[in-house]
Amino acid sequence: MQQNTETHHYGIEDQPSLGDIKISHSVVASIVRLAALQIPGVSGVGGGFVDGIAEMFSSKESDRGVRIEEDDTGSYTIEIRVVITYGSEIGKTAFDVQMAVREQISHMTGKPVKRVDVVIEGVKTPAAVAKQSEEDWPHAPSTD
């Protein structure tokens, strides 16, 4: 006896006509940030001078370092500013960011990504990354 294992994948445009489903650009920016931070060699997103000034005047932390544009067809154009860990291969790391962002946005939103531009905003030493992490999580339990 064979079991039917066919699965159906539904995109936003395939939803029943119960109403509109809209995805905020802040949500898309959060997905972009999280996808980029999963890539080895990326120590941060944003964090440059311009982002620091913008952060003082904006309540949207999730947008920091990420710009999202959506065209008439629903395709996204994304710009992400990253800080690379010293010693990482910049070209490979940037390419990996592009691929991860495109994959996650397409998978989670069901919308195509036309372009992902990666701007290298800076370089941090591994010690600076560890120190920053410790400052961000001062009361994190130790595993030692």
CORTA-V751065 format. One record per pair of residues at least 6 apart in sequence whose C-alpha atoms are under 6 Angstrom apart, sorted by the first residue. I is the first residue (numbers start at 1). J is the second residue. D is the distance in Angstrom with one decimal. If there is no record, write none. Layout:
# CORTA-V751065
I&J&D ; I&J&D
This chain:
# CORTA-V751065
11&110&5.0 ; 26&63&5.9 ; 29&63&5.5 ; 29&66&5.9 ; 30&62&5.3 ; 32&101&5.5 ; 35&100&5.9 ; 35&101&5.6 ; 36&97&5.3 ; 41&84&5.6 ; 41&85&5.0 ; 41&88&5.4 ; 42&84&4.7 ; 42&85&5.9 ; 43&83&5.5 ; 43&84&5.4 ; 43&85&5.5 ; 44&82&5.7 ; 44&83&4.9 ; 45&65&5.6 ; 45&81&5.7 ; 45&82&4.3 ; 46&64&5.8 ; 46&65&3.7 ; 46&81&5.0 ; 46&82&5.6 ; 65&80&5.7 ; 65&81&5.0 ; 66&79&5.7 ; 66&80&4.5 ; 67&78&5.7 ; 67&79&5.1 ; 68&78&4.8 ; 69&76&5.6 ; 69&77&5.1 ; 70&76&4.6 ; 75&112&5.0 ; 75&113&5.4 ; 75&114&5.8 ; 76&113&4.7 ; 76&114&5.7 ; 77&114&5.6 ; 77&115&4.8 ; 78&116&4.8 ; 79&116&5.8 ; 79&117&4.6 ; 79&118&6.0 ; 80&118&5.1 ; 81&118&5.9 ; 81&119&4.6 ; 81&120&5.9 ; 81&121&5.7 ; 82&120&5.2 ; 82&121&5.4 ; 83&121&5.3 ; 83&122&4.7 ; 83&123&5.4 ; 84&123&4.8 ; 85&123&5.6 ; 85&124&5.0 ; 85&125&5.8 ; 86&123&5.6 ; 86&124&5.4 ; 86&125&4.9 ; 98&116&5.6 ; 102&113&5.9 ; 106&112&5.5
